[in-house]
Amino acid sequence: MNLIPKSTTEAVRRVIKFAMDTFAFERFIAVCSEEHLALRRVLEKVGMKLDEIVPENTEINERLVSDCFYSMEIVRD
């Protein structure tokens, strides 16, 4: 395995795998700006599902932006 991930998607997959192998997490949660389409695509590629969009929830650079809440349940054998 190459130590440096080739993409953001691969890096996120590795973080999730590490957390699954190391900790007893049952669920992963991620929050990002609704406008951050690239990150939203990455989260969906790794299997996370959009749970909710909260309008005008976070202030960034003196303006309110909507937040997307994603989650993924961990199924263990």
PyMOL Python script that loads the backbone (N, CA, C, O; Angstrom):
from pymol import cmd

cmd.read_pdbstr("""\
ATOM      1  N   MET A   1       0.841  -1.184   0.000  1.00  0.00           N
ATOM      2  CA  MET A   1       0.000   0.000   0.000  1.00  0.00           C
ATOM      3  C   MET A   1       0.882   1.241   0.000  1.00  0.00           C
ATOM      4  O   MET A   1       1.818   1.357   0.792  1.00  0.00           O
ATOM      5  N   ASN A   2       0.572   2.154  -0.890  1.00  0.00           N
ATOM      6  CA  ASN A   2       1.264   3.431  -0.956  1.00  0.00           C
ATOM      7  C   ASN A   2       0.878   4.268   0.268  1.00  0.00           C
ATOM      8  O   ASN A   2      -0.297   4.317   0.632  1.00  0.00           O
ATOM      9  N   LEU A   3       1.842   4.917   0.897  1.00  0.00           N
ATOM     10  CA  LEU A   3       1.551   5.705   2.096  1.00  0.00           C
ATOM     11  C   LEU A   3       0.790   6.985   1.793  1.00  0.00           C
ATOM     12  O   LEU A   3       0.029   7.467   2.632  1.00  0.00           O
ATOM     13  N   ILE A   4       0.987   7.540   0.604  1.00  0.00           N
ATOM     14  CA  ILE A   4       0.325   8.792   0.250  1.00  0.00           C
ATOM     15  C   ILE A   4      -0.870   8.476  -0.643  1.00  0.00           C
ATOM     16  O   ILE A   4      -0.703   7.917  -1.727  1.00  0.00           O
ATOM     17  N   PRO A   5      -2.078   8.831  -0.192  1.00  0.00           N
ATOM     18  CA  PRO A   5      -3.260   8.561  -1.009  1.00  0.00           C
ATOM     19  C   PRO A   5      -3.212   9.333  -2.321  1.00  0.00           C
ATOM     20  O   PRO A   5      -2.675  10.439  -2.385  1.00  0.00           O
ATOM     21  N   LYS A   6      -3.779   8.735  -3.367  1.00  0.00           N
ATOM     22  CA  LYS A   6      -3.779   9.373  -4.684  1.00  0.00           C
ATOM     23  C   LYS A   6      -4.944  10.333  -4.862  1.00  0.00           C
ATOM     24  O   LYS A   6      -4.955  11.131  -5.799  1.00  0.00           O
ATOM     25  N   SER A   7      -5.918  10.261  -3.974  1.00  0.00           N
ATOM     26  CA  SER A   7      -7.091  11.130  -4.104  1.00  0.00           C
ATOM     27  C   SER A   7      -7.693  11.397  -2.733  1.00  0.00           C
ATOM     28  O   SER A   7      -7.390  10.713  -1.755  1.00  0.00           O
ATOM     29  N   THR A   8      -8.543  12.397  -2.687  1.00  0.00           N
ATOM     30  CA  THR A   8      -9.258  12.700  -1.448  1.00  0.00           C
ATOM     31  C   THR A   8     -10.160  11.535  -1.069  1.00  0.00           C
ATOM     32  O   THR A   8     -10.279  11.191   0.107  1.00  0.00           O
ATOM     33  N   THR A   9     -10.790  10.934  -2.058  1.00  0.00           N
ATOM     34  CA  THR A   9     -11.670   9.794  -1.791  1.00  0.00           C
ATOM     35  C   THR A   9     -10.899   8.660  -1.127  1.00  0.00           C
ATOM     36  O   THR A   9     -11.372   8.071  -0.156  1.00  0.00           O
ATOM     37  N   GLU A  10      -9.721   8.356  -1.644  1.00  0.00           N
ATOM     38  CA  GLU A  10      -8.893   7.299  -1.053  1.00  0.00           C
ATOM     39  C   GLU A  10      -8.487   7.665   0.374  1.00  0.00           C
ATOM     40  O   GLU A  10      -8.478   6.805   1.255  1.00  0.00           O
ATOM     41  N   ALA A  11      -8.153   8.921   0.605  1.00  0.00           N
ATOM     42  CA  ALA A  11      -7.768   9.362   1.952  1.00  0.00           C
ATOM     43  C   ALA A  11      -8.925   9.189   2.932  1.00  0.00           C
ATOM     44  O   ALA A  11      -8.721   8.720   4.051  1.00  0.00           O
ATOM     45  N   VAL A  12     -10.126   9.561   2.525  1.00  0.00           N
ATOM     46  CA  VAL A  12     -11.297   9.415   3.401  1.00  0.00           C
ATOM     47  C   VAL A  12     -11.576   7.939   3.663  1.00  0.00           C
ATOM     48  O   VAL A  12     -11.889   7.560   4.792  1.00  0.00           O
ATOM     49  N   ARG A  13     -11.467   7.106   2.637  1.00  0.00           N
ATOM     50  CA  ARG A  13     -11.655   5.655   2.836  1.00  0.00           C
ATOM     51  C   ARG A  13     -10.662   5.102   3.853  1.00  0.00           C
ATOM     52  O   ARG A  13     -11.018   4.272   4.690  1.00  0.00           O
ATOM     53  N   ARG A  14      -9.423   5.561   3.778  1.00  0.00           N
ATOM     54  CA  ARG A  14      -8.393   5.089   4.721  1.00  0.00           C
ATOM     55  C   ARG A  14      -8.693   5.530   6.148  1.00  0.00           C
ATOM     56  O   ARG A  14      -8.498   4.762   7.090  1.00  0.00           O
ATOM     57  N   VAL A  15      -9.163   6.753   6.310  1.00  0.00           N
ATOM     58  CA  VAL A  15      -9.518   7.239   7.652  1.00  0.00           C
ATOM     59  C   VAL A  15     -10.649   6.391   8.222  1.00  0.00           C
ATOM     60  O   VAL A  15     -10.605   5.992   9.386  1.00  0.00           O
ATOM     61  N   ILE A  16     -11.651   6.118   7.413  1.00  0.00           N
ATOM     62  CA  ILE A  16     -12.777   5.297   7.870  1.00  0.00           C
ATOM     63  C   ILE A  16     -12.303   3.893   8.225  1.00  0.00           C
ATOM     64  O   ILE A  16     -12.686   3.360   9.267  1.00  0.00           O
ATOM     65  N   LYS A  17     -11.487   3.292   7.386  1.00  0.00           N
ATOM     66  CA  LYS A  17     -10.967   1.945   7.666  1.00  0.00           C
ATOM     67  C   LYS A  17     -10.149   1.931   8.951  1.00  0.00           C
ATOM     68  O   LYS A  17     -10.300   1.030   9.776  1.00  0.00           O
ATOM     69  N   PHE A  18      -9.278   2.932   9.122  1.00  0.00           N
ATOM     70  CA  PHE A  18      -8.473   3.018  10.338  1.00  0.00           C
ATOM     71  C   PHE A  18      -9.378   3.106  11.563  1.00  0.00           C
ATOM     72  O   PHE A  18      -9.166   2.402  12.551  1.00  0.00           O
ATOM     73  N   ALA A  19     -10.375   3.964  11.495  1.00  0.00           N
ATOM     74  CA  ALA A  19     -11.283   4.122  12.633  1.00  0.00           C
ATOM     75  C   ALA A  19     -12.055   2.838  12.907  1.00  0.00           C
ATOM     76  O   ALA A  19     -12.274   2.485  14.066  1.00  0.00           O
ATOM     77  N   MET A  20     -12.470   2.138  11.859  1.00  0.00           N
ATOM     78  CA  MET A  20     -13.189   0.875  12.049  1.00  0.00           C
ATOM     79  C   MET A  20     -12.291  -0.184  12.672  1.00  0.00           C
ATOM     80  O   MET A  20     -12.725  -0.946  13.536  1.00  0.00           O
ATOM     81  N   ASP A  21     -11.029  -0.228  12.226  1.00  0.00           N
ATOM     82  CA  ASP A  21     -10.095  -1.236  12.730  1.00  0.00           C
ATOM     83  C   ASP A  21      -9.597  -0.922  14.140  1.00  0.00           C
ATOM     84  O   ASP A  21      -9.221  -1.830  14.882  1.00  0.00           O
ATOM     85  N   THR A  22      -9.594   0.351  14.511  1.00  0.00           N
ATOM     86  CA  THR A  22      -8.975   0.779  15.759  1.00  0.00           C
ATOM     87  C   THR A  22      -9.983   1.052  16.874  1.00  0.00           C
ATOM     88  O   THR A  22      -9.714   0.768  18.041  1.00  0.00           O
ATOM     89  N   PHE A  23     -11.129   1.597  16.518  1.00  0.00           N
ATOM     90  CA  PHE A  23     -12.133   2.000  17.505  1.00  0.00           C
ATOM     91  C   PHE A  23     -13.433   1.248  17.247  1.00  0.00           C
ATOM     92  O   PHE A  23     -13.606   0.634  16.194  1.00  0.00           O
ATOM     93  N   ALA A  24     -14.318   1.299  18.184  1.00  0.00           N
ATOM     94  CA  ALA A  24     -15.599   0.601  18.052  1.00  0.00           C
ATOM     95  C   ALA A  24     -16.704   1.545  17.578  1.00  0.00           C
ATOM     96  O   ALA A  24     -17.822   1.500  18.090  1.00  0.00           O
ATOM     97  N   PHE A  25     -16.393   2.395  16.607  1.00  0.00           N
ATOM     98  CA  PHE A  25     -17.401   3.316  16.091  1.00  0.00           C
ATOM     99  C   PHE A  25     -18.534   2.541  15.434  1.00  0.00           C
ATOM    100  O   PHE A  25     -18.305   1.552  14.737  1.00  0.00           O
ATOM    101  N   GLU A  26     -19.751   3.000  15.665  1.00  0.00           N
ATOM    102  CA  GLU A  26     -20.915   2.406  15.023  1.00  0.00           C
ATOM    103  C   GLU A  26     -21.444   3.294  13.910  1.00  0.00           C
ATOM    104  O   GLU A  26     -22.233   2.858  13.071  1.00  0.00           O
ATOM    105  N   ARG A  27     -20.995   4.561  13.916  1.00  0.00           N
ATOM    106  CA  ARG A  27     -21.508   5.519  12.938  1.00  0.00           C
ATOM    107  C   ARG A  27     -20.476   6.610  12.698  1.00  0.00           C
ATOM    108  O   ARG A  27     -19.811   7.071  13.626  1.00  0.00           O
ATOM    109  N   PHE A  28     -20.353   7.014  11.442  1.00  0.00           N
ATOM    110  CA  PHE A  28     -19.516   8.153  11.081  1.00  0.00           C
ATOM    111  C   PHE A  28     -20.434   9.294  10.684  1.00  0.00           C
ATOM    112  O   PHE A  28     -21.452   9.082  10.025  1.00  0.00           O
ATOM    113  N   ILE A  29     -20.071  10.501  11.085  1.00  0.00           N
ATOM    114  CA  ILE A  29     -20.840  11.693  10.737  1.00  0.00           C
ATOM    115  C   ILE A  29     -19.892  12.712  10.134  1.00  0.00           C
ATOM    116  O   ILE A  29     -18.776  12.902  10.619  1.00  0.00           O
ATOM    117  N   ALA A  30     -20.346  13.370   9.064  1.00  0.00           N
ATOM    118  CA  ALA A  30     -19.565  14.436   8.433  1.00  0.00           C
ATOM    119  C   ALA A  30     -20.488  15.616   8.163  1.00  0.00           C
ATOM    120  O   ALA A  30     -21.666  15.447   7.845  1.00  0.00           O
ATOM    121  N   VAL A  31     -19.930  16.810   8.297  1.00  0.00           N
ATOM    122  CA  VAL A  31     -20.680  18.034   8.024  1.00  0.00           C
ATOM    123  C   VAL A  31     -19.865  18.873   7.060  1.00  0.00           C
ATOM    124  O   VAL A  31     -18.661  19.051   7.239  1.00  0.00           O
ATOM    125  N   CYS A  32     -20.533  19.390   6.031  1.00  0.00           N
ATOM    126  CA  CYS A  32     -19.848  20.286   5.100  1.00  0.00           C
ATOM    127  C   CYS A  32     -20.832  21.319   4.576  1.00  0.00           C
ATOM    128  O   CYS A  32     -22.047  21.164   4.699  1.00  0.00           O
ATOM    129  N   SER A  33     -20.291  22.358   3.997  1.00  0.00           N
ATOM    130  CA  SER A  33     -21.108  23.397   3.391  1.00  0.00           C
ATOM    131  C   SER A  33     -21.861  22.829   2.195  1.00  0.00           C
ATOM    132  O   SER A  33     -21.320  22.019   1.442  1.00  0.00           O
ATOM    133  N   GLU A  34     -23.090  23.247   2.025  1.00  0.00           N
ATOM    134  CA  GLU A  34     -23.889  22.798   0.881  1.00  0.00           C
ATOM    135  C   GLU A  34     -23.209  23.165  -0.440  1.00  0.00           C
ATOM    136  O   GLU A  34     -23.368  22.466  -1.440  1.00  0.00           O
ATOM    137  N   GLU A  35     -22.461  24.252  -0.436  1.00  0.00           N
ATOM    138  CA  GLU A  35     -21.781  24.729  -1.642  1.00  0.00           C
ATOM    139  C   GLU A  35     -20.533  23.915  -1.989  1.00  0.00           C
ATOM    140  O   GLU A  35     -20.036  24.006  -3.112  1.00  0.00           O
ATOM    141  N   HIS A  36     -20.026  23.133  -1.061  1.00  0.00           N
ATOM    142  CA  HIS A  36     -18.775  22.387  -1.279  1.00  0.00           C
ATOM    143  C   HIS A  36     -19.089  21.085  -2.020  1.00  0.00           C
ATOM    144  O   HIS A  36     -19.084  20.004  -1.431  1.00  0.00           O
ATOM    145  N   LEU A  37     -19.358  21.207  -3.305  1.00  0.00           N
ATOM    146  CA  LEU A  37     -19.821  20.069  -4.104  1.00  0.00           C
ATOM    147  C   LEU A  37     -18.787  18.956  -4.216  1.00  0.00           C
ATOM    148  O   LEU A  37     -19.147  17.779  -4.225  1.00  0.00           O
ATOM    149  N   ALA A  38     -17.512  19.311  -4.302  1.00  0.00           N
ATOM    150  CA  ALA A  38     -16.463  18.287  -4.425  1.00  0.00           C
ATOM    151  C   ALA A  38     -16.428  17.398  -3.184  1.00  0.00           C
ATOM    152  O   ALA A  38     -16.346  16.176  -3.303  1.00  0.00           O
ATOM    153  N   LEU A  39     -16.488  17.995  -2.007  1.00  0.00           N
ATOM    154  CA  LEU A  39     -16.474  17.201  -0.774  1.00  0.00           C
ATOM    155  C   LEU A  39     -17.750  16.381  -0.651  1.00  0.00           C
ATOM    156  O   LEU A  39     -17.708  15.238  -0.197  1.00  0.00           O
ATOM    157  N   ARG A  40     -18.863  16.942  -1.043  1.00  0.00           N
ATOM    158  CA  ARG A  40     -20.110  16.186  -0.992  1.00  0.00           C
ATOM    159  C   ARG A  40     -20.028  14.940  -1.875  1.00  0.00           C
ATOM    160  O   ARG A  40     -20.514  13.876  -1.491  1.00  0.00           O
ATOM    161  N   ARG A  41     -19.418  15.065  -3.052  1.00  0.00           N
ATOM    162  CA  ARG A  41     -19.247  13.908  -3.943  1.00  0.00           C
ATOM    163  C   ARG A  41     -18.355  12.852  -3.294  1.00  0.00           C
ATOM    164  O   ARG A  41     -18.639  11.657  -3.378  1.00  0.00           O
ATOM    165  N   VAL A  42     -17.273  13.298  -2.644  1.00  0.00           N
ATOM    166  CA  VAL A  42     -16.374  12.356  -1.964  1.00  0.00           C
ATOM    167  C   VAL A  42     -17.133  11.593  -0.885  1.00  0.00           C
ATOM    168  O   VAL A  42     -17.037  10.369  -0.807  1.00  0.00           O
ATOM    169  N   LEU A  43     -17.883  12.303  -0.061  1.00  0.00           N
ATOM    170  CA  LEU A  43     -18.626  11.650   1.018  1.00  0.00           C
ATOM    171  C   LEU A  43     -19.611  10.625   0.459  1.00  0.00           C
ATOM    172  O   LEU A  43     -19.768   9.542   1.024  1.00  0.00           O
ATOM    173  N   GLU A  44     -20.264  10.957  -0.633  1.00  0.00           N
ATOM    174  CA  GLU A  44     -21.205  10.017  -1.243  1.00  0.00           C
ATOM    175  C   GLU A  44     -20.481   8.825  -1.877  1.00  0.00           C
ATOM    176  O   GLU A  44     -20.984   7.702  -1.835  1.00  0.00           O
ATOM    177  N   LYS A  45     -19.309   9.064  -2.461  1.00  0.00           N
ATOM    178  CA  LYS A  45     -18.527   7.970  -3.065  1.00  0.00           C
ATOM    179  C   LYS A  45     -18.105   6.929  -2.038  1.00  0.00           C
ATOM    180  O   LYS A  45     -18.055   5.738  -2.345  1.00  0.00           O
ATOM    181  N   VAL A  46     -17.800   7.374  -0.811  1.00  0.00           N
ATOM    182  CA  VAL A  46     -17.348   6.426   0.214  1.00  0.00           C
ATOM    183  C   VAL A  46     -18.517   5.771   0.949  1.00  0.00           C
ATOM    184  O   VAL A  46     -18.308   4.989   1.876  1.00  0.00           O
ATOM    185  N   GLY A  47     -19.742   6.087   0.540  1.00  0.00           N
ATOM    186  CA  GLY A  47     -20.905   5.411   1.108  1.00  0.00           C
ATOM    187  C   GLY A  47     -21.696   6.194   2.127  1.00  0.00           C
ATOM    188  O   GLY A  47     -22.626   5.657   2.728  1.00  0.00           O
ATOM    189  N   MET A  48     -21.352   7.443   2.335  1.00  0.00           N
ATOM    190  CA  MET A  48     -22.111   8.245   3.289  1.00  0.00           C
ATOM    191  C   MET A  48     -23.395   8.734   2.626  1.00  0.00           C
ATOM    192  O   MET A  48     -23.431   8.986   1.422  1.00  0.00           O
ATOM    193  N   LYS A  49     -24.445   8.865   3.429  1.00  0.00           N
ATOM    194  CA  LYS A  49     -25.753   9.298   2.939  1.00  0.00           C
ATOM    195  C   LYS A  49     -26.092  10.664   3.523  1.00  0.00           C
ATOM    196  O   LYS A  49     -25.814  10.948   4.688  1.00  0.00           O
ATOM    197  N   LEU A  50     -26.698  11.498   2.687  1.00  0.00           N
ATOM    198  CA  LEU A  50     -27.136  12.817   3.136  1.00  0.00           C
ATOM    199  C   LEU A  50     -28.341  12.648   4.044  1.00  0.00           C
ATOM    200  O   LEU A  50     -29.365  12.104   3.629  1.00  0.00           O
ATOM    201  N   ASP A  51     -28.224  13.113   5.288  1.00  0.00           N
ATOM    202  CA  ASP A  51     -29.317  13.011   6.252  1.00  0.00           C
ATOM    203  C   ASP A  51     -30.167  14.267   6.283  1.00  0.00           C
ATOM    204  O   ASP A  51     -31.392  14.204   6.394  1.00  0.00           O
ATOM    205  N   GLU A  52     -29.496  15.416   6.183  1.00  0.00           N
ATOM    206  CA  GLU A  52     -30.227  16.667   6.373  1.00  0.00           C
ATOM    207  C   GLU A  52     -29.409  17.835   5.834  1.00  0.00           C
ATOM    208  O   GLU A  52     -28.179  17.825   5.881  1.00  0.00           O
ATOM    209  N   ILE A  53     -30.113  18.839   5.321  1.00  0.00           N
ATOM    210  CA  ILE A  53     -29.492  20.119   4.976  1.00  0.00           C
ATOM    211  C   ILE A  53     -30.116  21.160   5.895  1.00  0.00           C
ATOM    212  O   ILE A  53     -31.332  21.348   5.904  1.00  0.00           O
ATOM    213  N   VAL A  54     -29.269  21.834   6.668  1.00  0.00           N
ATOM    214  CA  VAL A  54     -29.741  22.855   7.600  1.00  0.00           C
ATOM    215  C   VAL A  54     -29.445  24.220   6.985  1.00  0.00           C
ATOM    216  O   VAL A  54     -28.282  24.605   6.859  1.00  0.00           O
ATOM    217  N   PRO A  55     -30.495  24.959   6.599  1.00  0.00           N
ATOM    218  CA  PRO A  55     -30.292  26.249   5.940  1.00  0.00           C
ATOM    219  C   PRO A  55     -29.632  27.281   6.854  1.00  0.00           C
ATOM    220  O   PRO A  55     -29.929  27.371   8.045  1.00  0.00           O
ATOM    221  N   GLU A  56     -28.739  28.045   6.262  1.00  0.00           N
ATOM    222  CA  GLU A  56     -28.092  29.177   6.943  1.00  0.00           C
ATOM    223  C   GLU A  56     -27.682  28.826   8.370  1.00  0.00           C
ATOM    224  O   GLU A  56     -28.094  29.481   9.327  1.00  0.00           O
ATOM    225  N   ASN A  57     -26.879  27.799   8.495  1.00  0.00           N
ATOM    226  CA  ASN A  57     -26.519  27.252   9.806  1.00  0.00           C
ATOM    227  C   ASN A  57     -25.165  27.719  10.322  1.00  0.00           C
ATOM    228  O   ASN A  57     -24.961  27.796  11.533  1.00  0.00           O
ATOM    229  N   THR A  58     -24.234  28.031   9.422  1.00  0.00           N
ATOM    230  CA  THR A  58     -22.868  28.365   9.820  1.00  0.00           C
ATOM    231  C   THR A  58     -22.439  29.660   9.150  1.00  0.00           C
ATOM    232  O   THR A  58     -22.735  29.900   7.979  1.00  0.00           O
ATOM    233  N   GLU A  59     -21.734  30.494   9.918  1.00  0.00           N
ATOM    234  CA  GLU A  59     -21.219  31.738   9.343  1.00  0.00           C
ATOM    235  C   GLU A  59     -19.793  31.520   8.839  1.00  0.00           C
ATOM    236  O   GLU A  59     -18.916  31.100   9.593  1.00  0.00           O
ATOM    237  N   ILE A  60     -19.575  31.807   7.562  1.00  0.00           N
ATOM    238  CA  ILE A  60     -18.251  31.730   6.946  1.00  0.00           C
ATOM    239  C   ILE A  60     -18.014  33.037   6.202  1.00  0.00           C
ATOM    240  O   ILE A  60     -18.804  33.428   5.343  1.00  0.00           O
ATOM    241  N   ASN A  61     -16.933  33.699   6.536  1.00  0.00           N
ATOM    242  CA  ASN A  61     -16.603  34.976   5.892  1.00  0.00           C
ATOM    243  C   ASN A  61     -17.774  35.953   5.925  1.00  0.00           C
ATOM    244  O   ASN A  61     -18.113  36.577   4.919  1.00  0.00           O
ATOM    245  N   GLU A  62     -18.372  36.069   7.083  1.00  0.00           N
ATOM    246  CA  GLU A  62     -19.452  37.024   7.347  1.00  0.00           C
ATOM    247  C   GLU A  62     -20.720  36.770   6.536  1.00  0.00           C
ATOM    248  O   GLU A  62     -21.493  37.696   6.286  1.00  0.00           O
ATOM    249  N   ARG A  63     -20.936  35.526   6.125  1.00  0.00           N
ATOM    250  CA  ARG A  63     -22.209  35.188   5.483  1.00  0.00           C
ATOM    251  C   ARG A  63     -22.643  33.807   5.969  1.00  0.00           C
ATOM    252  O   ARG A  63     -21.817  32.950   6.280  1.00  0.00           O
ATOM    253  N   LEU A  64     -23.935  33.619   6.026  1.00  0.00           N
ATOM    254  CA  LEU A  64     -24.478  32.345   6.485  1.00  0.00           C
ATOM    255  C   LEU A  64     -24.550  31.355   5.331  1.00  0.00           C
ATOM    256  O   LEU A  64     -25.003  31.685   4.235  1.00  0.00           O
ATOM    257  N   VAL A  65     -24.095  30.139   5.597  1.00  0.00           N
ATOM    258  CA  VAL A  65     -24.157  29.073   4.598  1.00  0.00           C
ATOM    259  C   VAL A  65     -24.935  27.890   5.172  1.00  0.00           C
ATOM    260  O   VAL A  65     -25.004  27.695   6.386  1.00  0.00           O
ATOM    261  N   SER A  66     -25.510  27.122   4.277  1.00  0.00           N
ATOM    262  CA  SER A  66     -26.249  25.926   4.687  1.00  0.00           C
ATOM    263  C   SER A  66     -25.275  24.770   4.875  1.00  0.00           C
ATOM    264  O   SER A  66     -24.286  24.650   4.153  1.00  0.00           O
ATOM    265  N   ASP A  67     -25.571  23.927   5.851  1.00  0.00           N
ATOM    266  CA  ASP A  67     -24.726  22.770   6.147  1.00  0.00           C
ATOM    267  C   ASP A  67     -25.417  21.482   5.721  1.00  0.00           C
ATOM    268  O   ASP A  67     -26.630  21.329   5.867  1.00  0.00           O
ATOM    269  N   CYS A  68     -24.624  20.562   5.192  1.00  0.00           N
ATOM    270  CA  CYS A  68     -25.096  19.222   4.851  1.00  0.00           C
ATOM    271  C   CYS A  68     -24.561  18.252   5.895  1.00  0.00           C
ATOM    272  O   CYS A  68     -23.360  18.219   6.164  1.00  0.00           O
ATOM    273  N   PHE A  69     -25.444  17.473   6.474  1.00  0.00           N
ATOM    274  CA  PHE A  69     -25.068  16.466   7.460  1.00  0.00           C
ATOM    275  C   PHE A  69     -25.154  15.094   6.799  1.00  0.00           C
ATOM    276  O   PHE A  69     -26.211  14.679   6.324  1.00  0.00           O
ATOM    277  N   TYR A  70     -24.019  14.402   6.779  1.00  0.00           N
ATOM    278  CA  TYR A  70     -23.920  13.067   6.188  1.00  0.00           C
ATOM    279  C   TYR A  70     -23.626  12.058   7.291  1.00  0.00           C
ATOM    280  O   TYR A  70     -23.036  12.400   8.316  1.00  0.00           O
ATOM    281  N   SER A  71     -24.041  10.814   7.075  1.00  0.00           N
ATOM    282  CA  SER A  71     -23.691   9.762   8.033  1.00  0.00           C
ATOM    283  C   SER A  71     -23.545   8.427   7.313  1.00  0.00           C
ATOM    284  O   SER A  71     -23.987   8.240   6.180  1.00  0.00           O
ATOM    285  N   MET A  72     -22.901   7.510   8.030  1.00  0.00           N
ATOM    286  CA  MET A  72     -22.719   6.149   7.530  1.00  0.00           C
ATOM    287  C   MET A  72     -22.724   5.215   8.729  1.00  0.00           C
ATOM    288  O   MET A  72     -21.930   5.371   9.657  1.00  0.00           O
ATOM    289  N   GLU A  73     -23.621   4.246   8.699  1.00  0.00           N
ATOM    290  CA  GLU A  73     -23.683   3.235   9.749  1.00  0.00           C
ATOM    291  C   GLU A  73     -22.629   2.174   9.468  1.00  0.00           C
ATOM    292  O   GLU A  73     -22.400   1.807   8.316  1.00  0.00           O
ATOM    293  N   ILE A  74     -21.994   1.687  10.517  1.00  0.00           N
ATOM    294  CA  ILE A  74     -20.981   0.647  10.384  1.00  0.00           C
ATOM    295  C   ILE A  74     -21.630  -0.700  10.682  1.00  0.00           C
ATOM    296  O   ILE A  74     -22.176  -0.919  11.764  1.00  0.00           O
ATOM    297  N   VAL A  75     -21.560  -1.587   9.711  1.00  0.00           N
ATOM    298  CA  VAL A  75     -22.098  -2.941   9.880  1.00  0.00           C
ATOM    299  C   VAL A  75     -20.922  -3.873  10.106  1.00  0.00           C
ATOM    300  O   VAL A  75     -20.032  -3.984   9.263  1.00  0.00           O
ATOM    301  N   ARG A  76     -20.927  -4.538  11.243  1.00  0.00           N
ATOM    302  CA  ARG A  76     -19.833  -5.455  11.578  1.00  0.00           C
ATOM    303  C   ARG A  76     -20.306  -6.895  11.417  1.00  0.00           C
ATOM    304  O   ARG A  76     -21.469  -7.221  11.656  1.00  0.00           O
ATOM    305  N   ASP A  77     -19.382  -7.731  11.010  1.00  0.00           N
ATOM    306  CA  ASP A  77     -19.704  -9.158  10.832  1.00  0.00           C
ATOM    307  C   ASP A  77     -19.781  -9.872  12.155  1.00  0.00           C
ATOM    308  O   ASP A  77     -20.041 -11.075  12.192  1.00  0.00           O
TER     309      ASP A  77
END
""", "prot")
cmd.dss("prot")
cmd.show_as("cartoon", "prot")
cmd.util.cbc("prot")
cmd.orient("prot")
